[in-house]
């Protein structure tokens, strides 16, 4: 399993092996939501803090904050969103949009 990581003030793909048998091109990040900030981590180090809470709107139109929640994102070289939508019988209109930007 590999993760993107920040080393020497530039971003690059770095592979962190959980076992010696696998060597996949996988990108990943862990996002930790707290009531006061959002933290981004990779497999080997902390990247960034964003002050403030993230609010979502639920199906009733009420705003909801997610605090203390960990979300991990992992995308491998063969990732296909269409397969994920089909496998889990999702509707594209209900999918959250997540945008990650990496700045060197």
N, C-alpha and C positions, 0 to 999 in steps of 0.2 A: 504494500500500500504506500503510495507516495503522496506528498502534500506540497502545495506551493509554500515557499518560505522566503523570508527576507534575510539576506546575508550580504554583508559589505555594502549596505545602503542600496542594493539593487535587488529586484525580484527575479527569481529563477525557479525552475522546477527542481526540487531536491527529492530524492527517493528515500523514505524512511521505511526500512524493512521490518515487518513483524515476524517474518520467518525468512530463511534463506532460500526457500523454494520459489518465491514469487518476486517478480520484478515488473510491475505494471506501471503504465503511465497514468497516474491518477492524481487529480487535483482535489484538495479538500481544505476546509476551514471549519473551526468550531466557533459559533457565535453564542455568547453568554449574555442574555438579557437580564438586567436588574432594574429595580425601580428608579435608580439614579443615573445609570449609564449602560452602554452596550460595549462589550469587550470582544475583540477578535483574537483568536489564537490559531497557530498552525501546530503541526505535530511537534516542533522543537522549540518554539518560542512565542511570546506574546507580540502582537503586531500593533494594535491601536485601541484607543478608548474614544468613544463618542458620548459626550455628556447628554443627559436627558433620557426620557423613557420613550419607548416606541408604542404608539397606540394603533389599534386596529378597530375596524367597525364590524360588529357581528351581524348576523342575519336580521336582527330586530332594529338595526340602525344605531345601537348604543355603542359608544366608544369603550374599548377594553384595553387595559395595559397588560402586557405580559412581563412579569417580573420573576427573576430567579429561574428562567427557562433556558436550557441549553439546546441549541439546534446545531447539528453537524451536517455539513454539505459535502458530498463527495461525488466527483464526476470522473469517470474513466474515459479512455480514448474511444471506446465503442458506445458511449452513452447516446441513447436516442429517446427524446422526449415522447415521440409517438408511441413507442413500445410501452413506456410507463403509463401513459394515458389509457392504452388498450388493456394492459394487465390489470390495472386497478379500477377499470370502468369509470374513469374520471371524465368530467366535462371540462373542456378547455376554458369556458367562461368562469369556472369556479377555482381555477388554479391561482395561487399567489404568484406575484411577480417579484423576484429577488434579483437585485442588481449588485454585484460586487465590483468595486473598482480598486485597482492596485496602482499606486503612484510610486514611481521610483524617486 
